[in-house]
Amino acid sequence: MTYYILIGAVALISWLVSSRLKSKFKKYSKVHLQNGMSGAEIAEKMLSDHGIRDVKVVSTAGMLTDHYNPKSKTVNLSEGVYNQRNAAAAAVAAHECGHAVQHAQAYEWLTMRSKLVPVVSVTSGMSTWIVFGGLALGAAAGVGFGFYVAIAGLVMMGLATLFSFITLPVEYDASNRALAWLKNKNVVTPEEYKGSEDALKWAARTYLVAALGALASLVYWAFQVFGGRD
């Protein structure tokens, strides 16, 4: 029951933050840029200003599905960003280009995160089930095989948690790079800048909630494995 309460609380907070982000995005989507630039044009300009010539800006389906793909070297902007000319689109486009700049400059946190992606993509979905299986085999009572199975699950869960926390500096740094560029290059007016800054702050909070949720889950399951042992 404790686990379900914990997961429910994290899910509720995540939903609230996500809803707030969507609300902010909608609000600042109505703040039209005086320079008339689209999200795609802003992204291309930021890449050009940083001397990055081998990254393409492409459109991708969906809402808030924006991301940078280091393998294909593409800045993927959602439909609500690519062609739009507002403060929200400017913020998101510049943020994703911030990741491209990180990649070009070999930003250490991004490098660490990229190395964990293949492992976490395989293990994160099965970690909870492996821990649960270990407990079913007697891990909490000190039974050898079950305990080692549970430990393996905790290690997988720990890697996913580490990945979530490494993601934080990557995302915050990308936003800082984006905002600094928007301001220093006078791409947006002071009023537009405030909207872009607020939108990115709420975007960052979604990653913070995810990281804290992952940590809470790891601590809970670790207690289940070690708490019942003598």
C-alpha positions in Angstrom: 0.0 0.0 0.0 2.9 2.4 0.8 4.3 1.8 -2.6 1.0 2.6 -4.3 0.6 5.8 -2.2 4.2 6.8 -3.1 3.7 6.2 -6.8 0.3 7.9 -6.7 1.8 11.0 -5.1 4.6 11.2 -7.6 2.2 10.7 -10.5 -0.1 13.4 -9.1 2.8 15.9 -8.8 4.1 15.0 -12.2 0.6 15.5 -13.7 0.3 18.9 -12.0 3.7 20.1 -13.2 3.0 18.8 -16.7 -0.4 20.5 -16.8 1.2 23.7 -15.7 3.8 23.4 -18.4 1.2 23.0 -21.0 -0.7 26.0 -19.6 2.5 28.1 -19.8 3.2 26.9 -23.3 -0.3 27.9 -24.4 0.0 31.2 -22.6 3.3 32.2 -24.2 2.2 30.8 -27.6 0.0 33.9 -27.7 3.0 36.3 -27.2 4.0 36.8 -30.8 7.6 37.7 -31.6 8.2 41.2 -32.9 11.0 39.9 -35.2 8.5 37.5 -36.9 10.9 34.6 -36.8 9.6 31.0 -36.6 10.9 28.4 -34.3 12.8 26.7 -37.2 14.4 30.0 -38.2 15.4 30.7 -34.6 17.0 27.2 -34.3 18.9 27.7 -37.6 20.2 31.0 -36.5 21.3 29.8 -33.1 23.1 26.8 -34.7 24.8 29.2 -37.2 25.8 31.6 -34.5 27.6 28.8 -32.7 29.3 27.6 -35.9 27.4 24.4 -36.1 26.9 23.5 -39.8 26.2 19.7 -39.6 22.9 19.7 -37.7 19.6 19.9 -39.5 16.4 21.4 -38.1 13.4 19.2 -38.9 9.7 19.1 -38.0 8.3 16.2 -36.0 4.6 15.3 -35.2 3.0 15.8 -31.9 2.9 18.4 -29.1 6.0 19.1 -27.0 7.8 16.2 -28.7 10.8 18.5 -29.3 14.2 16.9 -28.9 17.8 16.8 -30.2 19.0 13.5 -31.7 22.8 13.3 -31.4 23.0 10.2 -33.6 21.3 11.8 -36.6 22.4 15.3 -35.6 18.9 16.7 -36.0 17.0 19.3 -33.9 13.5 17.9 -34.0 10.8 20.6 -33.4 7.1 19.8 -32.9 4.4 21.2 -35.0 3.6 23.8 -32.4 7.2 25.1 -32.5 8.6 24.6 -36.0 6.3 27.1 -37.8 5.2 29.2 -35.0 6.4 32.7 -34.2 6.0 33.2 -30.5 7.8 33.3 -27.2 7.1 29.6 -26.4 8.4 28.5 -29.8 11.5 30.6 -29.4 12.2 29.1 -26.0 11.8 25.5 -27.1 13.7 25.9 -30.3 16.6 27.6 -28.6 16.6 25.0 -25.8 16.9 22.1 -28.2 19.7 23.9 -30.0 21.3 24.2 -26.6 21.7 20.4 -26.6 23.3 20.6 -30.1 25.8 23.1 -28.7 26.5 20.8 -25.8 27.1 18.0 -28.2 29.4 20.1 -30.4 31.4 21.2 -27.3 31.5 17.7 -25.8 29.6 18.8 -22.6 30.6 16.2 -20.0 27.1 15.7 -18.5 25.6 15.1 -22.0 28.4 12.6 -22.8 27.7 10.7 -19.5 24.0 10.7 -20.2 24.5 9.4 -23.8 26.7 6.5 -22.5 23.9 5.4 -20.2 21.1 5.6 -22.8 21.7 2.0 -24.3 21.8 0.4 -20.8 18.9 2.3 -19.3 16.7 1.8 -22.3 17.0 -2.0 -21.8 17.0 -2.3 -18.0 14.6 0.4 -16.7 11.4 -1.3 -17.8 12.3 -4.6 -16.1 14.0 -3.4 -12.9 10.9 -3.3 -10.7 9.8 -6.7 -11.8 13.2 -8.2 -11.0 13.3 -6.7 -7.5 9.8 -8.0 -7.0 10.8 -11.4 -8.2 13.7 -11.4 -5.8 11.5 -10.5 -2.9 9.1 -13.3 -3.9 12.1 -15.7 -3.8 12.8 -14.6 -0.2 15.3 -11.7 -0.5 13.9 -9.9 2.5 14.2 -13.0 4.6 17.9 -13.4 3.7 17.5 -16.3 1.2 20.6 -16.2 -1.0 19.3 -16.6 -4.6 16.4 -14.3 -4.2 18.5 -11.7 -2.5 21.0 -11.6 -5.4 18.1 -11.3 -7.9 16.7 -8.4 -6.0 20.1 -6.7 -5.9 20.4 -7.0 -9.6 17.1 -5.3 -9.9 18.1 -2.5 -7.5 21.3 -2.0 -9.6 19.2 -1.6 -12.7 16.9 0.8 -10.9 19.9 2.7 -9.6 21.2 3.2 -13.1 17.8 4.6 -14.2 17.8 6.9 -11.1 21.3 8.0 -11.9 20.3 8.7 -15.5 17.4 10.9 -14.3 19.7 13.0 -12.1 22.4 13.3 -14.8 19.6 14.6 -17.1 19.0 17.5 -14.7 22.3 19.5 -15.4 21.9 18.6 -19.1 18.5 20.2 -19.3 19.2 23.1 -17.1 22.4 23.9 -19.0 20.6 23.7 -22.3 18.0 26.2 -21.0 20.7 28.5 -19.7 22.5 28.5 -23.1 19.2 29.1 -24.9 18.2 32.1 -22.7 21.7 33.6 -22.8 21.7 33.5 -26.6 18.1 34.8 -26.9 19.1 37.8 -24.7 22.6 38.5 -25.9 21.6 38.4 -29.6 18.4 40.4 -29.0 16.3 37.8 -30.6 13.5 38.5 -28.3 12.3 41.7 -26.5 12.5 41.9 -22.7 8.8 41.0 -22.4 9.2 38.0 -24.8 12.3 36.9 -22.9 10.3 36.7 -19.6 7.8 34.4 -21.3 10.6 32.2 -22.7 12.3 32.0 -19.4 9.2 31.1 -17.5 8.3 28.4 -20.0 11.7 26.8 -19.7 11.6 26.9 -15.9 8.4 24.8 -15.9 9.9 22.4 -18.5 12.9 21.8 -16.3 10.6 21.1 -13.3 9.2 18.1 -15.2 12.7 16.5 -15.2 13.2 17.4 -11.5 9.9 15.6 -10.5 10.9 12.6 -12.6 14.3 12.4 -10.9 12.8 12.7 -7.4 10.2 10.1 -8.3 12.9 7.7 -9.4 14.9 8.2 -6.2 11.8 7.7 -4.0 11.0 4.4 -5.8 14.6 3.2 -5.5 14.7 4.0 -1.7 11.4 2.3 -1.2 12.4 -1.0 -2.9 15.9 -0.9 -1.3 14.1 -0.7 2.1 12.0 -3.7 1.1 15.0 -5.7 0.2 17.3 -4.8 3.2 14.7 -3.8 5.8 13.6 -7.3 6.6 17.1 -8.8 6.9 18.7 -9.4 10.3 
